[in-house]
Amino acid sequence: MTIKRVILEADAAEPICFLLTAYIEATRFYVRQNEGFARLMHLPLGDVDDIRARLAELKLLSCDALLNENGIYGDMLDEAIDIFSAAFNRLQFLAWEKQRQSISKAGGCQIAVVGVKSSV
């Protein structure tokens, strides 16, 4: 089973953050030579916004690498984008699911349409 698969199947944020931290630890040794890539692989890992920002920066580095051939290890960069994307998407889904469940437990939401109030 791959790290990406475990992240996509995780049912809580903690294992996702743990696996993403382990991935960063494992790759930091290899990316030290590239300052841009190494800057994104620092610890500690922050919240979902931090993961989103790092993912955006990785994608920019990928575009830059394609345009300028600036020496970034292409396979490692693609893998990092894949892992960070999986983590970010799963964390977003878990947050959405938690919000949906809390709304459901509260008895649904109230919707008002042209003066008619109804419960969903």
BELMOJO-V682376 format. One record per residue. N is the residue number from 1. BURIAL is # if it has 9 or more other ideal C-beta (glycine too) atoms within 8 Angstrom, else .. Layout:
n,burial
N,BURIAL
N,BURIAL
This chain:
n,burial
1,.
2,.
3,#
4,#
5,.
6,#
7,#
8,.
9,.
10,#
11,.
12,.
13,.
14,.
15,#
16,#
17,#
18,.
19,#
20,#
21,#
22,#
23,#
24,#
25,.
26,.
27,#
28,#
29,.
30,.
31,#
32,.
33,.
34,#
35,.
36,#
37,#
38,#
39,.
40,#
41,#
42,.
43,.
44,.
45,#
46,.
47,.
48,#
49,.
50,#
51,#
52,#
53,.
54,#
55,#
56,.
57,#
58,#
59,#
60,.
61,#
62,#
63,.
64,#
65,#
66,.
67,.
68,.
69,.
70,.
71,.
72,#
73,#
74,.
75,.
76,#
77,#
78,#
79,.
80,#
81,#
82,#
83,#
84,#
85,#
86,#
87,#
88,#
89,.
90,#
91,#
92,#
93,.
94,#
95,#
96,.
97,.
98,.
99,.
100,.
101,.
102,.
103,#
104,.
105,.
106,.
107,.
108,.
109,.
110,.
111,.
112,.
113,.
114,.
115,.
116,.
117,.
118,.
119,.
120,.
